[in-house]
Amino acid sequence: MNNNIETVIREATKQDAEQLCSLFKQHALYEGHDLVLSDQALALLHLPDCPLTIFVVEEANEIKGYMSLIKQFSTWDMNYYLYMDCLYLLPALRGKGLGKKLMLVCQQYGKKHKLAEIQWQTPIENVDAIEFYRCIGAKHKSKLRYFWG
């Protein structure tokens, strides 16, 4: 983080779609996946009723990170919770406190929408993310995530 450049965390707008798509692809590659965004998928970023709320990390009019959130329901708890779908920062911004700031934004968003619990997942091999989540006091449950179709 350059001391002369202001870093802003704000809710994404549809004008951010192109830069966000670039970050989505970089995030997928970072986690070992190939991401192809269809026109239909890209259109979701333009709809006012997109199921995700996305926050961006912006420096000098460039988006350098994002966090996506969605309200979900648990039949085990019979309650809604906030699911953090993704949190991604470009490598140059990691380790500078922005991840923690994004998590605080997530927590505030959850409180605002009366969602007491926040859930997310990270690949087991992403040891840096796991250590970060441990440092902020998050607990984990061991599960496997399956994909079908």
N, C-alpha and C positions, 0 to 999 in steps of 0.2 A: 504494500500500500504506500504510494507516494504521498508524503506529507503535504505536498502542494496541490494534490488532486483530491477533491471531496468524493467520498464514497457514500452513496445513497442506497438505502433499502426501501423499496416501494412496491406497491401492487402493480403488476404488469398491465399493460393496455394492449389493444389489438395492434398498435403501431410497433410493438416489440416482437411480433410474431417471427419475422425473418431472423433476427438475432437469436431468439429463443430456439428456433429450429436448429440453428448451428450448434448451440450448446447441448440440445437434446442428443444430437448425433455424437458430439464429443463425449458426452456422459456415457452413452451406450458403448462406444469404443473403449472407454476407460474400464468398463465392466465386462468387456469381452464379447459384446454383441454388435451385430451389424444392424443399423436402423435405416429403414427406407420409409420416408414419410409420404403417404398418398395424398392426393388432393383432398380427399374426404377427411383425412386426419388433420390436415392443415386447416380446413374449414372450421373445425371445432374451436380453434384458437380465436376465431372471429365472432363466434356466437355469444350473445349476451348470457345465454343459459349454459355455457360451458360448465361441466361438472367440477372442474378444478378451479381453485384460486391459486394464482401463481404470484410469488414475490420475486423481484429481481434485485440483483446487486449491480449497481451502475456506477461507472467511473468515466468521466469525460464523454458522456453520451454513448458509452459502450457497455453492453450488458456482459458482465464477467462471471455471473453466477445466478442460480435460481433455486427456488424451493417451491414445490407444488403440494397443495393440501386438498383433501376431500373429506366430507362428512360421511361416515359409515355407521352401520348398526351392527351390534354384537348380540347374537341370540344367547350367548353364555351369560352376558351381563344384563341383557334386556335394556340396553341403553345405547345412545349414540356416542361415538368417539371421533376424534380427529385423526385421520390417517395422513401421515406425511409420505407422499408417493416418492418424491425425490428431493435430495439436497445435493447440489453440485456447485463447486467453485473451481474456476480455472486454477491450475497448479500455482501460479504466481501469487494468488490471493490466500492460499491455505496457510494455516499457522499464524494468522494475524488477528484472530479474534472475531472474524466475520461469521464463521460457523456458529459460534456461540450467540452472536447477535441475531442470526437467522432463527436459531432455536428459541430465543426470547420472543421474537416476533410471532413464531408459531404458538408459543404458550399464550401470548396476549390474544391472538386470534381465537384460540380455543376458549379462553375465558369469555371473550366478547360474545361468542356464539353458544355459551353454556355447554361446552364439551370438556368435561373434566379430565379425560385421559387422552394422551397422544400416543399413537402407535406408528411404527415404521420398521423397516428391515434393511439389512445391508448384507452383501455377500460375505461369507465367512473368511474369504481371502483378503478382504479389505481391512487389514489390521490397523491402518491409520484411523479409519472411521470408527472402528470398534473401540479403540483407545480413546478417541474423542468423546464418544457417547458414554463410556465409563467415567471419564473425567467430569462430565456434567451431571453424573449421578443417575443415569438411565440404567434400567435393569433389562435383561434379555430373557427370552424363553427360546429353547432350542426347538426348531421345527424345520421341516423341509418344504420348500415351495415347489409346486408342480405346475407344469404347463401342458395343456392338451388342446390340440386343434391347430 
